């Protein structure tokens, strides 16, 4: 009976640790989104590199993290979303957000008024379990959107 109890204890630890890491990742994504929503200046590559480093620091994980930040706009006339700008850090190649593929995620985006903009922060991180208890590595993904707070649009210079 002891081996079964020991395995159950390890499994509970792994599942709890996985949920803890998922929660930390989500909170870090909200932090990045909130920082960007308060930005009144111009955002450039150095700024986004700093956001990637901050996300890596906040998640406190040894596995690599990836991030895609986009500013989207809704058009009533065309009944669709448009990408004002989008940039990635360590995101898989070929998955940049563009006007051509933004409608693929339209069902996940909120209803917006004409010419309204939102900041979309997507993050990825791989969770590696400490013990082998039947759960392999898991990809933790977050999808967070926020409206700009003090300006109508967060401007990109790149």
mmCIF file of the C-alpha atoms, coordinates in Angstrom:
data_MODEL
# 
_entry.id   MODEL 
# 
loop_
_atom_site.group_PDB 
_atom_site.id 
_atom_site.type_symbol 
_atom_site.label_atom_id 
_atom_site.label_alt_id 
_atom_site.label_comp_id 
_atom_site.label_asym_id 
_atom_site.label_entity_id 
_atom_site.label_seq_id 
_atom_site.pdbx_PDB_ins_code 
_atom_site.Cartn_x 
_atom_site.Cartn_y 
_atom_site.Cartn_z 
_atom_site.occupancy 
_atom_site.B_iso_or_equiv 
_atom_site.pdbx_formal_charge 
_atom_site.auth_seq_id 
_atom_site.auth_comp_id 
_atom_site.auth_asym_id 
_atom_site.auth_atom_id 
_atom_site.pdbx_PDB_model_num 
ATOM 1   C CA . UNK A 1 1   ? 0.000   0.000  0.000   1.00 0.00 ? 1   UNK A CA 1 
ATOM 2   C CA . UNK A 1 2   ? 2.919   2.359  0.682   1.00 0.00 ? 2   UNK A CA 1 
ATOM 3   C CA . UNK A 1 3   ? 4.019   2.598  -2.997  1.00 0.00 ? 3   UNK A CA 1 
ATOM 4   C CA . UNK A 1 4   ? 0.447   3.506  -4.022  1.00 0.00 ? 4   UNK A CA 1 
ATOM 5   C CA . UNK A 1 5   ? 0.228   6.214  -1.350  1.00 0.00 ? 5   UNK A CA 1 
ATOM 6   C CA . UNK A 1 6   ? 3.646   7.565  -2.355  1.00 0.00 ? 6   UNK A CA 1 
ATOM 7   C CA . UNK A 1 7   ? 2.617   7.634  -6.063  1.00 0.00 ? 7   UNK A CA 1 
ATOM 8   C CA . UNK A 1 8   ? -0.651  9.402  -5.154  1.00 0.00 ? 8   UNK A CA 1 
ATOM 9   C CA . UNK A 1 9   ? 1.268   11.999 -3.142  1.00 0.00 ? 9   UNK A CA 1 
ATOM 10  C CA . UNK A 1 10  ? 3.648   12.655 -6.069  1.00 0.00 ? 10  UNK A CA 1 
ATOM 11  C CA . UNK A 1 11  ? 0.739   12.845 -8.541  1.00 0.00 ? 11  UNK A CA 1 
ATOM 12  C CA . UNK A 1 12  ? -1.085  15.368 -6.353  1.00 0.00 ? 12  UNK A CA 1 
ATOM 13  C CA . UNK A 1 13  ? 2.078   17.445 -6.123  1.00 0.00 ? 13  UNK A CA 1 
ATOM 14  C CA . UNK A 1 14  ? 2.581   17.409 -9.921  1.00 0.00 ? 14  UNK A CA 1 
ATOM 15  C CA . UNK A 1 15  ? -1.037  18.390 -10.654 1.00 0.00 ? 15  UNK A CA 1 
ATOM 16  C CA . UNK A 1 16  ? -1.012  21.135 -8.018  1.00 0.00 ? 16  UNK A CA 1 
ATOM 17  C CA . UNK A 1 17  ? 2.309   22.439 -9.345  1.00 0.00 ? 17  UNK A CA 1 
ATOM 18  C CA . UNK A 1 18  ? 0.920   22.447 -12.906 1.00 0.00 ? 18  UNK A CA 1 
ATOM 19  C CA . UNK A 1 19  ? -2.101  24.519 -11.865 1.00 0.00 ? 19  UNK A CA 1 
ATOM 20  C CA . UNK A 1 20  ? 0.171   26.839 -9.903  1.00 0.00 ? 20  UNK A CA 1 
ATOM 21  C CA . UNK A 1 21  ? 2.382   27.409 -12.960 1.00 0.00 ? 21  UNK A CA 1 
ATOM 22  C CA . UNK A 1 22  ? -0.678  27.961 -15.159 1.00 0.00 ? 22  UNK A CA 1 
ATOM 23  C CA . UNK A 1 23  ? -1.965  30.582 -12.710 1.00 0.00 ? 23  UNK A CA 1 
ATOM 24  C CA . UNK A 1 24  ? 1.413   32.333 -12.586 1.00 0.00 ? 24  UNK A CA 1 
ATOM 25  C CA . UNK A 1 25  ? 1.559   32.430 -16.394 1.00 0.00 ? 25  UNK A CA 1 
ATOM 26  C CA . UNK A 1 26  ? -1.927  33.942 -16.624 1.00 0.00 ? 26  UNK A CA 1 
ATOM 27  C CA . UNK A 1 27  ? -1.141  36.596 -14.024 1.00 0.00 ? 27  UNK A CA 1 
ATOM 28  C CA . UNK A 1 28  ? 2.094   37.478 -15.844 1.00 0.00 ? 28  UNK A CA 1 
ATOM 29  C CA . UNK A 1 29  ? 0.203   37.799 -19.161 1.00 0.00 ? 29  UNK A CA 1 
ATOM 30  C CA . UNK A 1 30  ? -2.326  40.133 -17.501 1.00 0.00 ? 30  UNK A CA 1 
ATOM 31  C CA . UNK A 1 31  ? 0.563   42.177 -16.091 1.00 0.00 ? 31  UNK A CA 1 
ATOM 32  C CA . UNK A 1 32  ? 2.116   42.599 -19.550 1.00 0.00 ? 32  UNK A CA 1 
ATOM 33  C CA . UNK A 1 33  ? -1.278  43.521 -21.012 1.00 0.00 ? 33  UNK A CA 1 
ATOM 34  C CA . UNK A 1 34  ? -1.953  46.047 -18.253 1.00 0.00 ? 34  UNK A CA 1 
ATOM 35  C CA . UNK A 1 35  ? 1.464   47.696 -18.682 1.00 0.00 ? 35  UNK A CA 1 
ATOM 36  C CA . UNK A 1 36  ? 0.864   48.066 -22.413 1.00 0.00 ? 36  UNK A CA 1 
ATOM 37  C CA . UNK A 1 37  ? -2.652  49.432 -21.876 1.00 0.00 ? 37  UNK A CA 1 
ATOM 38  C CA . UNK A 1 38  ? -1.210  52.310 -19.812 1.00 0.00 ? 38  UNK A CA 1 
ATOM 39  C CA . UNK A 1 39  ? 1.505   53.194 -22.337 1.00 0.00 ? 39  UNK A CA 1 
ATOM 40  C CA . UNK A 1 40  ? 1.156   56.715 -23.752 1.00 0.00 ? 40  UNK A CA 1 
ATOM 41  C CA . UNK A 1 41  ? 4.433   56.771 -25.672 1.00 0.00 ? 41  UNK A CA 1 
ATOM 42  C CA . UNK A 1 42  ? 5.712   54.802 -28.615 1.00 0.00 ? 42  UNK A CA 1 
ATOM 43  C CA . UNK A 1 43  ? 6.391   51.062 -28.326 1.00 0.00 ? 43  UNK A CA 1 
ATOM 44  C CA . UNK A 1 44  ? 9.465   49.701 -30.131 1.00 0.00 ? 44  UNK A CA 1 
ATOM 45  C CA . UNK A 1 45  ? 11.504  46.494 -30.328 1.00 0.00 ? 45  UNK A CA 1 
ATOM 46  C CA . UNK A 1 46  ? 13.476  47.315 -27.165 1.00 0.00 ? 46  UNK A CA 1 
ATOM 47  C CA . UNK A 1 47  ? 10.237  47.832 -25.243 1.00 0.00 ? 47  UNK A CA 1 
ATOM 48  C CA . UNK A 1 48  ? 8.852   44.471 -26.405 1.00 0.00 ? 48  UNK A CA 1 
ATOM 49  C CA . UNK A 1 49  ? 12.164  42.756 -25.582 1.00 0.00 ? 49  UNK A CA 1 
ATOM 50  C CA . UNK A 1 50  ? 11.779  44.162 -22.067 1.00 0.00 ? 50  UNK A CA 1 
ATOM 51  C CA . UNK A 1 51  ? 8.224   42.785 -21.876 1.00 0.00 ? 51  UNK A CA 1 
ATOM 52  C CA . UNK A 1 52  ? 9.532   39.339 -22.901 1.00 0.00 ? 52  UNK A CA 1 
ATOM 53  C CA . UNK A 1 53  ? 12.222  39.485 -20.212 1.00 0.00 ? 53  UNK A CA 1 
ATOM 54  C CA . UNK A 1 54  ? 9.634   40.623 -17.655 1.00 0.00 ? 54  UNK A CA 1 
ATOM 55  C CA . UNK A 1 55  ? 7.341   37.741 -18.596 1.00 0.00 ? 55  UNK A CA 1 
ATOM 56  C CA . UNK A 1 56  ? 10.224  35.268 -18.251 1.00 0.00 ? 56  UNK A CA 1 
ATOM 57  C CA . UNK A 1 57  ? 11.076  36.763 -14.842 1.00 0.00 ? 57  UNK A CA 1 
ATOM 58  C CA . UNK A 1 58  ? 7.478   36.738 -13.584 1.00 0.00 ? 58  UNK A CA 1 
ATOM 59  C CA . UNK A 1 59  ? 6.846   33.132 -14.601 1.00 0.00 ? 59  UNK A CA 1 
ATOM 60  C CA . UNK A 1 60  ? 9.997   31.954 -12.788 1.00 0.00 ? 60  UNK A CA 1 
ATOM 61  C CA . UNK A 1 61  ? 10.414  28.970 -15.046 1.00 0.00 ? 61  UNK A CA 1 
ATOM 62  C CA . UNK A 1 62  ? 13.422  27.327 -16.633 1.00 0.00 ? 62  UNK A CA 1 
ATOM 63  C CA . UNK A 1 63  ? 11.578  26.523 -19.841 1.00 0.00 ? 63  UNK A CA 1 
ATOM 64  C CA . UNK A 1 64  ? 11.508  29.063 -22.669 1.00 0.00 ? 64  UNK A CA 1 
ATOM 65  C CA . UNK A 1 65  ? 8.581   31.448 -22.980 1.00 0.00 ? 65  UNK A CA 1 
ATOM 66  C CA . UNK A 1 66  ? 7.062   32.916 -26.137 1.00 0.00 ? 66  UNK A CA 1 
ATOM 67  C CA . UNK A 1 67  ? 4.919   35.989 -26.665 1.00 0.00 ? 67  UNK A CA 1 
ATOM 68  C CA . UNK A 1 68  ? 2.861   37.627 -29.421 1.00 0.00 ? 68  UNK A CA 1 
ATOM 69  C CA . UNK A 1 69  ? 1.589   41.162 -28.873 1.00 0.00 ? 69  UNK A CA 1 
ATOM 70  C CA . UNK A 1 70  ? -0.871  42.742 -31.290 1.00 0.00 ? 70  UNK A CA 1 
ATOM 71  C CA . UNK A 1 71  ? -3.053  45.821 -31.508 1.00 0.00 ? 71  UNK A CA 1 
ATOM 72  C CA . UNK A 1 72  ? -6.340  45.075 -33.266 1.00 0.00 ? 72  UNK A CA 1 
ATOM 73  C CA . UNK A 1 73  ? -9.027  47.373 -34.654 1.00 0.00 ? 73  UNK A CA 1 
ATOM 74  C CA . UNK A 1 74  ? -12.672 46.633 -35.485 1.00 0.00 ? 74  UNK A CA 1 
ATOM 75  C CA . UNK A 1 75  ? -14.311 48.015 -38.646 1.00 0.00 ? 75  UNK A CA 1 
ATOM 76  C CA . UNK A 1 76  ? -18.123 48.179 -38.784 1.00 0.00 ? 76  UNK A CA 1 
ATOM 77  C CA . UNK A 1 77  ? -18.028 48.930 -42.517 1.00 0.00 ? 77  UNK A CA 1 
ATOM 78  C CA . UNK A 1 78  ? -16.123 45.717 -43.309 1.00 0.00 ? 78  UNK A CA 1 
ATOM 79  C CA . UNK A 1 79  ? -17.510 43.722 -40.355 1.00 0.00 ? 79  UNK A CA 1 
ATOM 80  C CA . UNK A 1 80  ? -14.054 42.461 -39.426 1.00 0.00 ? 80  UNK A CA 1 
ATOM 81  C CA . UNK A 1 81  ? -10.932 42.963 -37.324 1.00 0.00 ? 81  UNK A CA 1 
ATOM 82  C CA . UNK A 1 82  ? -7.729  44.502 -38.671 1.00 0.00 ? 82  UNK A CA 1 
ATOM 83  C CA . UNK A 1 83  ? -4.199  44.308 -37.269 1.00 0.00 ? 83  UNK A CA 1 
ATOM 84  C CA . UNK A 1 84  ? -2.649  47.729 -36.606 1.00 0.00 ? 84  UNK A CA 1 
ATOM 85  C CA . UNK A 1 85  ? 0.613   46.091 -35.607 1.00 0.00 ? 85  UNK A CA 1 
ATOM 86  C CA . UNK A 1 86  ? 1.821   42.761 -34.285 1.00 0.00 ? 86  UNK A CA 1 
ATOM 87  C CA . UNK A 1 87  ? 5.174   41.510 -33.059 1.00 0.00 ? 87  UNK A CA 1 
ATOM 88  C CA . UNK A 1 88  ? 6.431   38.234 -31.653 1.00 0.00 ? 88  UNK A CA 1 
ATOM 89  C CA . UNK A 1 89  ? 9.203   37.042 -29.390 1.00 0.00 ? 89  UNK A CA 1 
ATOM 90  C CA . UNK A 1 90  ? 10.232  33.373 -29.703 1.00 0.00 ? 90  UNK A CA 1 
ATOM 91  C CA . UNK A 1 91  ? 6.813   32.608 -31.239 1.00 0.00 ? 91  UNK A CA 1 
ATOM 92  C CA . UNK A 1 92  ? 6.657   29.737 -33.779 1.00 0.00 ? 92  UNK A CA 1 
ATOM 93  C CA . UNK A 1 93  ? 7.502   30.863 -37.311 1.00 0.00 ? 93  UNK A CA 1 
ATOM 94  C CA . UNK A 1 94  ? 4.675   31.409 -39.753 1.00 0.00 ? 94  UNK A CA 1 
ATOM 95  C CA . UNK A 1 95  ? 2.140   32.311 -37.089 1.00 0.00 ? 95  UNK A CA 1 
ATOM 96  C CA . UNK A 1 96  ? 2.394   36.095 -37.173 1.00 0.00 ? 96  UNK A CA 1 
ATOM 97  C CA . UNK A 1 97  ? -0.963  37.811 -36.760 1.00 0.00 ? 97  UNK A CA 1 
ATOM 98  C CA . UNK A 1 98  ? -1.935  39.638 -39.964 1.00 0.00 ? 98  UNK A CA 1 
ATOM 99  C CA . UNK A 1 99  ? -5.064  41.085 -41.566 1.00 0.00 ? 99  UNK A CA 1 
ATOM 100 C CA . UNK A 1 100 ? -5.308  37.800 -43.463 1.00 0.00 ? 100 UNK A CA 1 
ATOM 101 C CA . UNK A 1 101 ? -5.451  35.477 -40.453 1.00 0.00 ? 101 UNK A CA 1 
ATOM 102 C CA . UNK A 1 102 ? -6.870  37.646 -37.663 1.00 0.00 ? 102 UNK A CA 1 
ATOM 103 C CA . UNK A 1 103 ? -10.397 36.444 -38.450 1.00 0.00 ? 103 UNK A CA 1 
ATOM 104 C CA . UNK A 1 104 ? -9.315  32.907 -37.469 1.00 0.00 ? 104 UNK A CA 1 
ATOM 105 C CA . UNK A 1 105 ? -9.402  34.041 -33.827 1.00 0.00 ? 105 UNK A CA 1 
ATOM 106 C CA . UNK A 1 106 ? -12.434 36.346 -34.170 1.00 0.00 ? 106 UNK A CA 1 
ATOM 107 C CA . UNK A 1 107 ? -14.631 34.032 -32.088 1.00 0.00 ? 107 UNK A CA 1 
ATOM 108 C CA . UNK A 1 108 ? -12.277 34.580 -29.119 1.00 0.00 ? 108 UNK A CA 1 
ATOM 109 C CA . UNK A 1 109 ? -12.316 38.376 -29.388 1.00 0.00 ? 109 UNK A CA 1 
ATOM 110 C CA . UNK A 1 110 ? -14.878 40.691 -27.766 1.00 0.00 ? 110 UNK A CA 1 
ATOM 111 C CA . UNK A 1 111 ? -17.612 42.656 -29.503 1.00 0.00 ? 111 UNK A CA 1 
ATOM 112 C CA . UNK A 1 112 ? -16.257 46.134 -30.244 1.00 0.00 ? 112 UNK A CA 1 
ATOM 113 C CA . UNK A 1 113 ? -17.560 49.435 -31.563 1.00 0.00 ? 113 UNK A CA 1 
ATOM 114 C CA . UNK A 1 114 ? -16.379 50.954 -34.840 1.00 0.00 ? 114 UNK A CA 1 
ATOM 115 C CA . UNK A 1 115 ? -12.659 51.876 -34.899 1.00 0.00 ? 115 UNK A CA 1 
ATOM 116 C CA . UNK A 1 116 ? -12.176 50.687 -31.318 1.00 0.00 ? 116 UNK A CA 1 
ATOM 117 C CA . UNK A 1 117 ? -8.804  49.114 -30.605 1.00 0.00 ? 117 UNK A CA 1 
ATOM 118 C CA . UNK A 1 118 ? -7.616  46.452 -28.215 1.00 0.00 ? 118 UNK A CA 1 
ATOM 119 C CA . UNK A 1 119 ? -4.278  45.061 -27.143 1.00 0.00 ? 119 UNK A CA 1 
ATOM 120 C CA . UNK A 1 120 ? -3.978  41.299 -27.513 1.00 0.00 ? 120 UNK A CA 1 
ATOM 121 C CA . UNK A 1 121 ? -1.253  39.504 -25.549 1.00 0.00 ? 121 UNK A CA 1 
ATOM 122 C CA . UNK A 1 122 ? -0.715  35.823 -26.234 1.00 0.00 ? 122 UNK A CA 1 
ATOM 123 C CA . UNK A 1 123 ? 1.846   33.857 -24.261 1.00 0.00 ? 123 UNK A CA 1 
ATOM 124 C CA . UNK A 1 124 ? 3.177   30.308 -24.296 1.00 0.00 ? 124 UNK A CA 1 
ATOM 125 C CA . UNK A 1 125 ? 5.259   28.334 -21.871 1.00 0.00 ? 125 UNK A CA 1 
ATOM 126 C CA . UNK A 1 126 ? 5.962   24.621 -21.474 1.00 0.00 ? 126 UNK A CA 1 
ATOM 127 C CA . UNK A 1 127 ? 5.330   23.041 -18.075 1.00 0.00 ? 127 UNK A CA 1 
ATOM 128 C CA . UNK A 1 128 ? 7.708   20.185 -17.300 1.00 0.00 ? 128 UNK A CA 1 
ATOM 129 C CA . UNK A 1 129 ? 6.427   17.937 -14.471 1.00 0.00 ? 129 UNK A CA 1 
ATOM 130 C CA . UNK A 1 130 ? 8.886   17.291 -11.670 1.00 0.00 ? 130 UNK A CA 1 
ATOM 131 C CA . UNK A 1 131 ? 7.915   13.602 -11.375 1.00 0.00 ? 131 UNK A CA 1 
ATOM 132 C CA . UNK A 1 132 ? 6.774   11.078 -13.974 1.00 0.00 ? 132 UNK A CA 1 
ATOM 133 C CA . UNK A 1 133 ? 3.267   10.209 -12.823 1.00 0.00 ? 133 UNK A CA 1 
ATOM 134 C CA . UNK A 1 134 ? 1.460   9.851  -16.150 1.00 0.00 ? 134 UNK A CA 1 
ATOM 135 C CA . UNK A 1 135 ? 1.462   13.496 -17.175 1.00 0.00 ? 135 UNK A CA 1 
ATOM 136 C CA . UNK A 1 136 ? 3.946   14.669 -19.786 1.00 0.00 ? 136 UNK A CA 1 
ATOM 137 C CA . UNK A 1 137 ? 5.037   18.194 -20.640 1.00 0.00 ? 137 UNK A CA 1 
ATOM 138 C CA . UNK A 1 138 ? 2.112   20.592 -21.193 1.00 0.00 ? 138 UNK A CA 1 
ATOM 139 C CA . UNK A 1 139 ? 1.959   23.715 -23.322 1.00 0.00 ? 139 UNK A CA 1 
ATOM 140 C CA . UNK A 1 140 ? 0.460   26.532 -21.241 1.00 0.00 ? 140 UNK A CA 1 
ATOM 141 C CA . UNK A 1 141 ? -1.153  29.171 -23.461 1.00 0.00 ? 141 UNK A CA 1 
ATOM 142 C CA . UNK A 1 142 ? -2.787  32.448 -22.463 1.00 0.00 ? 142 UNK A CA 1 
ATOM 143 C CA . UNK A 1 143 ? -4.963  34.791 -24.518 1.00 0.00 ? 143 UNK A CA 1 
ATOM 144 C CA . UNK A 1 144 ? -5.486  38.179 -22.846 1.00 0.00 ? 144 UNK A CA 1 
ATOM 145 C CA . UNK A 1 145 ? -6.992  41.340 -24.338 1.00 0.00 ? 145 UNK A CA 1 
ATOM 146 C CA . UNK A 1 146 ? -7.242  44.839 -22.898 1.00 0.00 ? 146 UNK A CA 1 
ATOM 147 C CA . UNK A 1 147 ? -8.371  48.228 -24.170 1.00 0.00 ? 147 UNK A CA 1 
ATOM 148 C CA . UNK A 1 148 ? -5.851  51.080 -24.208 1.00 0.00 ? 148 UNK A CA 1 
ATOM 149 C CA . UNK A 1 149 ? -6.553  53.261 -21.152 1.00 0.00 ? 149 UNK A CA 1 
ATOM 150 C CA . UNK A 1 150 ? -5.152  56.739 -21.727 1.00 0.00 ? 150 UNK A CA 1 
ATOM 151 C CA . UNK A 1 151 ? -4.771  56.963 -25.499 1.00 0.00 ? 151 UNK A CA 1 
ATOM 152 C CA . UNK A 1 152 ? -6.863  55.720 -28.389 1.00 0.00 ? 152 UNK A CA 1 
ATOM 153 C CA . UNK A 1 153 ? -4.061  53.581 -29.799 1.00 0.00 ? 153 UNK A CA 1 
ATOM 154 C CA . UNK A 1 154 ? -0.725  52.184 -28.627 1.00 0.00 ? 154 UNK A CA 1 
ATOM 155 C CA . UNK A 1 155 ? 1.694   53.265 -31.374 1.00 0.00 ? 155 UNK A CA 1 
ATOM 156 C CA . UNK A 1 156 ? 4.424   51.086 -32.846 1.00 0.00 ? 156 UNK A CA 1 
ATOM 157 C CA . UNK A 1 157 ? 7.815   52.298 -34.029 1.00 0.00 ? 157 UNK A CA 1 
ATOM 158 C CA . UNK A 1 158 ? 9.869   49.539 -35.557 1.00 0.00 ? 158 UNK A CA 1 
# 
